Amino acid sequence: MNAPLPARAPREIAPELARSWLLVAATRPETFDDAAASAADVVVLDIEDAVDASRKDEARQGVVDWLSGGGSGWVRINDATSEHWDADLEALRDAPGLRGVMLAKTELGGQVMDTYNRLGARVPVVALVESAMGIENATEIARAKGVFRLAFGSGDFRRDTGMSADREAMAYPRARLVIASRCGELPGPIDGPTVGSSHPLLREQSAITVSMGMTGKLCLSPDQTPVVNEVISPTRTDVEWAHSFLEDFDARGRIVRDGSDLPRLGRARKILQLAEAFEVHLVLR
């Protein structure tokens, strides 16, 4: 009997396409390896809100040790106005496994630029926008030197503004981040997390993420990541439509017939790019 083939490692997803961004409390280093082995496209070790001020040094060192011992991931660092920001950058700057940082409570483009300059050109910065001021300055932030992608800190934003979590209330800040990302020629922004363990609610809120033009979502536990990945990926129906449209477009000599062809052509090509990256395949009949 032939030996079974080894399981194929999942394809690494480029961070500009990453759907699920898993936040992991830095006070629990024993969970880092499991998080890295999860379905998350990106693992973000959190030394900001997930860590009490009295444990910042301990948590930061645990993250550096893991990144220096073969681990690989992103780190959510403290905001640029915090007393901990400078220590975060000093400790992480030379960590070999650091893939990028998520800058908490970003409100100005200069905060991203300063973070990027301190860490060096090899370290991309996701700007986590969590306040009314940050939303107001979203386009400035998106155009700042060193910014890689925008993310929505929806919980802190609601605390800052008093707005509810309703879809209608959150439509404006989400739209601002999407438009700012486009103006800054960035990938689509990363939506805030869904709190709780309800997968139907997570699926519903991830669909809102997609409908708003956002292309990633923060996750609070590893079991959320497969759901987010599925909802944000193109469906097989999407892929079938894209193939059919492009086949028809080629068959008619790539002639544009009316004003709807170019937008549909762009959409079809984007769907197939994502389907390839996320390994969404057509079912052969």
Buried (B, 14 or more C-beta within 10 A) or exposed (E): EEEEEEEEEEEEBEBBBBBBBBBBBBBBBEBBEEBBEBBBBBBBBBBBBBBEEEBBBBBBBBBBEBBEEEBBBBBBBBBBEBEBBEBBBEBBEEBEBBBBBBBBBBBBBBBBBBBBEBBEEEBBBBBBBBBBBBBBBBBBBBBBEBBBBBBBBBBBBBEBEEBEEEEEEBEEBBBBBBBBBBEBEBBBBBBBBBEEEEBEEBBEBBEBBBEBBBBBBBBBBBEBBBBBBBBBBBEEEBBBBBBEBBEEBEEEEEEEEEEEBEEBBEBBEEBBEBBEBBEBEEEEE
